[in-house]
Structures are given as structure tokens and as C-alpha cells.
């Protein structure tokens, strides 16, 4: 079950940059929640997502939503993943 926008939260790390994003399940994101994650990424440069249990394919799917160029830095190897 996807968590809605009402459970989404961003907490600053207290460091020079970065924030922790909570109240989301990266396996099943509504577009509105994903848009907020993207805005938080642009605002804070580094995002931490704690307590996620993604398999390889779910991690790849979420990473691709962030942008295909990120996949070239991935150390994940899985069927269907091509690292250039």
C-alpha cells in the first residue's frame, strides 16, 4: 500500500547538507510524493531514506525515476541492468 502525501516528511540532518526523508515507501510512490522527493533532493543535495526494503529491481526502478544517468554509478548487478 502506498503511503500518501500526508505521511511524507523531511528532517534536516544538522550537517552542512542533507535531509532524511520519512513516511515513504520507495517501492510504491505516488507522483505527488515523488515530486516532493525531487524538490527535497534539489534543496538539500543528499537524501537519506531509512528503513527501506527494496530488492534489486525495486532499487533500479526508483533510481531510474531519479534519472538514468545515476545508474552509471551503481554497483548493483541484476538481470536487465546494464552499467555503462
N, C-alpha and C positions, 0 to 999 in steps of 0.2 A: 504494500500500500504506500503510495507516495505521500510524503509529508508536504503540507501546504505552506503557503507564504506566511501564515500566522505563526508557524514554529521556527522559521528562519531567524537566525541571529548572528551578528558579527561582534566579536570581542577583540579589542586591540591586544597585542601580545605584551606591550610595555617596552618593546625593543624599538630600535630606530625605524624598523618597518615590519610589516606583517600583522596578520589577524587570524584568529581562529573562527571558523565558520561552524555553527552548530545547528541542530534542528533540521538536518537534511539527510536524505538517503541518496547517495550519488548514483545508485543503481536505477533510480526511478524519479527523475526530476521534472517537475512542471516547467514549462517555458518561462513563466514569470519568476520562479525561483532561480533558474539558470541565469536569467538576465541580471538578477541581483548578485549572483556569484561573480559574473563577469565584471560588474561595476565594482565590487569589492576588490577583485584582482587588480583592476586598473588603479584603484585608490590606494591599495596597500602593498602591491607588488608581490607579496608572498602570502599564500593562504594555507592554513593547516586544517585538515579535515580529520578529526579524531573518531575512533570507534566505527570505522567503515570496514565492511567485509566484502570486498569486491574480488571476484575471480578474475583471471586474466582477460577474458573477453569483455567483462564489465569495465575494467580499468581502461582497456583500449577504447571502448565506446565513449567513456567520459572524456578521455584525453582527446579524442577526435573532435568532440564538441568544442573543446578549447581551441583547437586549430591543428591541422595536420602537421604543421612544421614542428610541433612539440614532439611528435613521435620519433623524430630522428635522434633524440637524446635518450630515448627509453632503453632500459636494459631488460625489458620484458621480452621474452620469446614465447610465442604462442602461434598455433595454426592461424593462418590468414594475416599475420603481422609481418610486414616487410620493413626492415630498418635500413635506411639508405646510408 
